Amino acid sequence: KLSSNTIRKGGEVKASISLKNTGSFDVDEIVQLYITDQEASVRVPLFDLKGIQRVSLKAEETQQVTFSISTEMLQLIDEAGNSKLEKGEFTISVGGSLPTKRSLELGASAFEIATLTFK
């Protein structure tokens, strides 16, 4: 879940996810934040890891995990090696694995996906 679906230069948006340990044992989860630029003018990574948090959950416990997303995290590197910030849509993915169908097939927990627009 995003605190806002749009962001402007110098701004910040919060991305959060609710984690619940449904088991009877205490566990640790590594929560990952990935950003994908959907409209980049150059080739960019399909999934760009931008943040991680280790969360300890007791049995049956629920915790809210929040990441701050700044416009600096949306920058790309062009073919000349320059950092650029381009307007457009970005996919924000938060969860315990790479946000792919294959991760789910291998037993990873579900991830949350939202669209953020940089104006």
Buried (B, 14 or more C-beta within 10 A) or exposed (E): EBEEEEBEEEEBBEBEBEBEBEEEEEBEBEBBBBBBBEEBEEEBEEBBEBBEEEBEBEEEBEBEBEBEBEBEBBBBEEEEEEEEEBEBEBBBBBBBBBBBEEBBEEEBBEBBEBEBBBE
